[in-house]
Amino acid sequence: MTPILTRISLAGGALLLAAGLSGFDAPAAFAHDYKLGALSIGHPWARASAGPARNGAAFLVIENTGAADRLIAVSGEVSQRAELHHHMMAGDVMKMRRVEAVEVPANGTAALQPGGLHIMLIGLKQPLQEGERFPLTLTFEAAGEVTVEVAVEGVAGMGPQGGMDHGEMDHGTMAPAN
């Protein structure tokens, strides 16, 4: 190996070692992305379950380089059902409501993130464990379907977007928003 390549290899190895020793969150750093026509789905992730939680949430970012589209459904085997939800303030109380679709603007971005739009995983079949991955199928009105792999991050994970915790919320009896 040439001296320059040796230095680059050693520097890369040192960075990986330092990252591991510093508690660096590898799932968030090494993002995984998916493409469906003009849509790019970036880093689908979920938080690990807090104890025996019945519900969870998944997050991702959809970038669109084409005409407007809508995320209209989500499905997967990880839970009894998956729904699109949104947080909103009602006076001094944070509420969550089901939404029928997530608008993905033309040449724009839709972010599903903690404290905002997200995929609600209702009736988890087993707790989500840090380091695991599970598939979800996203259905778009125009672009069709794509299956993504969701990376489970730590229970306090904030993903690349940051936000709020779902740990103790009961989502089982929510009515659709009007």
Order of alpha helices (4+ residues) and beta strands (2+ residues): alpha-alpha-beta-beta-beta-beta-beta-beta-beta-beta-beta-beta-beta
